[in-house]
């Protein structure tokens, strides 16, 4: 009976064929870096909206401009729609409010455009319109707060009397004692609500002013501008030339 023939053994010095090894290639570093940057940006977005210390200061200033623009355009549209509905019976106060909101929107758009131009042109003095606008609003807020403090410090009767006198001047109708008493109570509640609004407004404007001022300082530090030098001749005569190495007295 024939035995099975074994295959010849390979020589001892020969190498075995390599085994197929499947290796997973790593991703490019650019893809991981891009994904991490996008994730970090969206994670920090709420902080960027709420606090200028946690985000680039320019983005904080732009977010404040956008917030003010949205609120202002809503108020302007509401007032304009009210004027259209009551066109046959216009009131002076509605027209005055619409004109004030229109002027405010023009000033806001101009200062916001100058702020964006300052970022792209790298010129710090273009931030001044926004700074002036915020400083003016902050001063107005402090003036209203001073009036509120005076109102709750004992001058409520006098201030209410002025408000009622202005109201009667516009309506050309004298008010009765009952109406005056009701108006006094309403003005007290309005003054209390207005006090809280003014305090929040002052805090908001102070933070916005600090953010805008910090943005201006960053531009001045990173991109210094050339100073204008006067081309006129000096008024004083030139000093005589001196040699410090020459002895004055021998």
KATANOR-V945623 format. One record per helix or strand. SS is the DSSP state (H for helix, E for strand). FROM is the first residue (numbers start at 1). LEN is the number of residues. If there is no record, write none. Layout:
SS,FROM,LEN
SS,FROM,LEN
This chain:
H,29,22
H,52,3
H,57,29
H,87,3
H,92,30
H,124,48
H,177,46
